[in-house]
Amino acid sequence: MQVSTTYKLNWSAWTTAVPFGVMLLTYFMAWRKLLHGFWEEITPQGWPTFHAMDFKEAIEKNIGPIVREVVDKRRNPYGAAAPPGGSS
């Protein structure tokens, strides 16, 4: 039984297969480090859980000063130097 020439590996096939294999190996090694970083972020050790977070403290820390400033501006729109509410 003779194998047809279509299925025979010749010299040019090996010259392209080896560099292609090296390229794929390099590609997967580069992706491995990147995917490891993503994996560290999505696992429970790297991602904060919602039940462990203190939302009240976070909101107060980030939004509290803004709310206090808005309330102070509504009480006295002219600032601390002017008398409040139009009284002269």
N, C-alpha and C positions, 0 to 999 in steps of 0.2 A: 504494500500500500504506500503510495507516494503522497506526501503533503504538498498542497498547491503552494505556489510562490507567494500568494497573498498572505498566508499565515506564517511564513518564515520570518524570523528576526534577522535582519541584516545589520551591517556595521553602522549605518546611519541611524537606525532605530536605537541602538545602544548609546550613541553619542548624544541623542536628545533625551533619552530616558534618565540617564544618570544626572545631568544638570537639573532636569525637572524634579527629580526626587530630592536633590539637595535643596532646591528652591522651596519645595513643600515642607521639608524638615525645618528650614530656617523660618518659614512663615508660621508654622505651628508653634515653634519655640517662642517666637515673639508674641503671639496671641496668648500663650500660656500665662505669661507674666501679667498681661492686661486683664485677662479673665480672672486671675487670682485676686487682683485688686478689687474687681467688681464683686467677687464672691465674699471677700472680707466685709464689704459694705452691706450686703443683704442678709448675712447670717445674724442670728440673735446677738452674738458677741459684738458685732460692729454697728448694729442698728438699734437705736433706743426704742424701747417698747412703750406703747401708749400708757399702759397702767403705771409705768415708773416715772412718767413725766408729770411735773406740777404745772398744769396749765394756768391756774389762777396766778401763780407767781410770775410766770412768763408774760401773761397779759398785763399784769400790773407793772412789770419792769419796762415793757416796750410801749404800751399805750397810755399808761397812767400819766406820765408827764405831759403828753399831748392833750389829754382830757382836762387836766388841771389848768393848762394854759388857755384852752378855749373857754372854760368856765370863768377864769379871771378876766379875760377880754370881754366877755358878755357883761360881767358885773361892772367893769369900768373900762369902756372902750377907748378912753383917752390915755390910758397908762397910769402909772403910779403918781405922776407929777400933777395931773389935773384932778379936780374934785369929782367925785362920782355922781352920775345921774343928772347933770345939768344944774346942780345947786351952785349958787355964786357966793 
